[in-house]
Amino acid sequence: MMAIVDSNDMRVSRPSVTLRQQVLDVLRRAILDFRFKPGDRLIERELCEMVGVSRTSVREALRHLESEGLVENQPNRGPAVARVSPETAQQLYEVREALEGLAASLFTVRATVKQVADLQAALVRLTSAFAGQDRRRIIAETTSFYVILLEGCGNDIISGMIQSLQARIQFLRATSMSQPGRAPGSLAEMTAIVAAIVRRDPEAAGRAAAEHVRRARDAALDVLRHEVEVA
């Protein structure tokens, strides 16, 4: 049986954004919010009732989420929320550490004054999100922070590589933030990144970005390993 989920705020409307995109966004958000947990079966009929759309729309969304690595098709069980093993998470964080450290260094020397100001403003919004202890908003503001950083680093290849991993990065970001006590450290680390950028110190910015990823990795792996132990 699929986990029972309150579907009141999962119903979709039909304005300018395509129905397919709405369904995709709703289901992705439910996974990233851990309303559907790793290993939960995603039964099309039940999802159709929750979301209020046809099976075709749900099936298309599930296929897309599978391409993002958030859903996996299990033999004799059908689609389910993908489990991210500690080993896979370790590899993803290794890639993030290398790419985001370089992106922060490049941003420091290439970003315009406006882009630096935009990053500072993003940090202010992120600080407010942390103060409100709203995990969904924290993840959204963190994603916005990195959008600015990647745009300003001036390297489309770095941006493209990270974008291809974005769904799993967001999942692991939510996982690391679920560790008790992680929030203050995360904010302090991102503040250090911005401080180095404002000083126009590329080496310090790169080190701070890499350190932030390593700390997030440790938190996420702690959560994932605990889940394996209790499963």
Helices and strands as residue ranges (DSSP letters): G 8-10, H 19-32, H 44-51, H 55-67, E 71-74, E 78-81, H 86-110, H 113-132, H 135-153, H 156-164, H 166-177, H 182-198, H 202-230
